[in-house]
Structures are given as structure tokens and as C-alpha cells.
Amino acid sequence: MITILPITRDLQSKVNRYNLRKKFEKQLSLLVRNSKHPSLRVELLEPKWRGICSFRIDRKYRALFIFRSNQQVIEILSVTVHYR
């Protein structure tokens, strides 16, 4: 089973500031159960060798993350505006 590392205070405040708490938690639970779930739209970002991925929180926001420990642990790095 996949484990998600606790998110930083900065990231928590960003999620709260953008009013994404419920959506973020819902998408995290989907990520833990099935990282290939269609609503997540997981992408491996360029350059691919860095291993940074993103998943969709909603139409406007995405979360950046990396897999750790042989793809069993996920570290959320940031929440970004997808279209700028």
C-alpha cells in the first residue's frame, strides 16, 4: 500500500488559502488507492529523469509529487496553478 508523507505547513496553508482542502484530500485518497485513477490525470513531468509527477486537484490546480522508497511512499512537493 502507498503511504503519503505529511505535508509541510506552507503547503497546508496554500491548500487552505485556495480553498482546496476537501478536493485535495479526496484526490489524495484516490492516489493512495489507485494512482492510475482517471480523475487524477497523473503525469510524469519533463525532464522525466527527475521523477516529478503531478495529479489534478481540480480543473485549475495540480499537485506536484515524487515517489520515494521503491514507489511505496509519496511526497507532495507543491500545489500549482495548472494554466498560467
ChimeraX attribute file (.defattr): number of C-alpha atoms within 10 A of each C-alpha:
attribute: neighborCount
match mode: 1-to-1
recipient: residues
	/A:1	8
	/A:2	15
	/A:3	14
	/A:4	17
	/A:5	11
	/A:6	10
	/A:7	12
	/A:8	12
	/A:9	9
	/A:10	10
	/A:11	14
	/A:12	15
	/A:13	12
	/A:14	16
	/A:15	21
	/A:16	13
	/A:17	10
	/A:18	10
	/A:19	11
	/A:20	17
	/A:21	15
	/A:22	12
	/A:23	13
	/A:24	20
	/A:25	13
	/A:26	12
	/A:27	20
	/A:28	20
	/A:29	12
	/A:30	16
	/A:31	20
	/A:32	17
	/A:33	12
	/A:34	13
	/A:35	17
	/A:36	14
	/A:37	13
	/A:38	10
	/A:39	14
	/A:40	20
	/A:41	13
	/A:42	19
	/A:43	14
	/A:44	16
	/A:45	13
	/A:46	10
	/A:47	8
	/A:48	10
	/A:49	8
	/A:50	10
	/A:51	13
	/A:52	17
	/A:53	19
	/A:54	23
	/A:55	22
	/A:56	22
	/A:57	24
	/A:58	16
	/A:59	9
	/A:60	11
	/A:61	18
	/A:62	22
	/A:63	23
	/A:64	19
	/A:65	20
	/A:66	16
	/A:67	17
	/A:68	15
	/A:69	7
	/A:70	6
	/A:71	11
	/A:72	12
	/A:73	16
	/A:74	19
	/A:75	15
	/A:76	21
	/A:77	16
	/A:78	17
	/A:79	22
	/A:80	17
	/A:81	11
	/A:82	14
	/A:83	8
	/A:84	5
